[in-house]
Amino acid sequence: MGFSASALDVKKGEWDFEIYEGPLDPRLVIDYQNEKQEFLDEVTGRTYFSQMLEPAIFDLTQEFDRYIYPNFACSKHEMAENIEYMRYLVRLTSIASLYEFYRQSSIALYQLGDEKSCSLNYDGIFKSCKPKSKDMKLFIKRVSDYFPDIVDWGKYPIKLQTDRRFDLVNYHPSLVKILNKSFGGDSKSSLIKSCQFVKSEIQSLCSEEDYYLSAINVEEIKKEILTTSAYKIINARGKGEACFSRYEELTKDQVAIDNKSAEIIRTALKDEDDLKVFWFGSLREFDEKGITLVEEKVVKQEPKIVAKVEVKKPKVVKTVDIKTIKIVRKPKPEPKKPEPVKEIVFSAFETAVLNYEKSKKQTEVAMTSFKNDYKFSKKTLERFNGSLRSYQTRKQLSKMKRIDNLGSLQAPMSLTFIKYLIDYNLHQGLYNMTSILGNEFFVINDLEGRSRPIKIVLDNNEETKFRWKIWVTQTE
């Protein structure tokens, strides 16, 4: 029913008929099924106030989605149970991503001739960490156990002073893009700045003194965590994704990751490369089951030889009747059993050498046994991956071939170095070696302290199913 505006201002409740001024809209709404007809005003009037009020007062969609629904999807108990681990995973993913950037910066500086400003070693990056939580302490310990990070240095040639065509973008396009955007100066100075920045961020994160509380402005962090084995911990009740979404909602108003770090992390997570140090911090599932993934050396205890002490019997005084004396016959000593001859075990390489000397035919080295014959110490790995890394490059190999005649009978190649390259899949270094020295050259078995030069064939082709293999072809 239609009423004047003045009447609405002064009267409430029922209205007198004489005030009625007629319908605002004379159209009829006809219900043919129930044989009813009404003015459109009457139909509109039944829902008029609710339509006016609901959008402003009763629409709780946003509040429901933000505060009520998350409690159904991830309960308060489940949230409390996982919140610290989710925070840890945000830190761990950030550390692993920043480390990838630091690693590329270190390689790039090495190519520019600077090996010290951004060295790729445990002490320079993680030793200053002061972790507080159990998970972070385990992560730092495991990284220490497994460092160094082995790099295929043969992929990255060192810039020559006369080489004007050398450009870092050919080797590190993502790195150069970030350097140009976030760090000023020439290539070398910007790399040093970026290294110092990233190192500081990593040390803040591993000391758990960072402000990386919310990762909502870097969506890739959540996507990465949900694809890792560590996700199983927060998803034990099937509420992992919902709990992580609730965690992001709770922390989104907190201090977020700054723009430089966000860009570095986002780029690292978009690349196809693995986050090399993430694995060391994502093993809680195995820790809770009591499974140790770190290889432990078992030291065999030699049996202790205890000297046999003979107890002297007291002498018998012969003062008794002779009939009481017993004659005791000593049993004949049993013949001593010959001590077992220790079997001499030869390494896979020396076995191939012996077989060659018997047959005088080219003999293949059993590569599976060759790999298991010797485990590199951490000190040896650091030397090959550090001070001797340039020996994987064509430049250094060419120099040693030209000056020292490397690979000849007089200057054989180190078998230890070849094994290191094969064990750690440093293919470019191996290809560089065979390219400069050829597939056939002399080696010395310094793994076992041998001094005799042995000629070998080293190859990786279709016939070997593209796996590195060694054959002994000559002995001296």
Beta strands, then each sheet from edge to edge (+ up, - down):
strand 1: 28-31
strand 2: 36-39
strand 3: 363-364
strand 4: 413-414
strand 5: 440-444
strand 6: 453-459
strand 7: 469-475
sheet 1: 1+ 2-
sheet 2: 3+ 7- 6+ 5- 4-
end
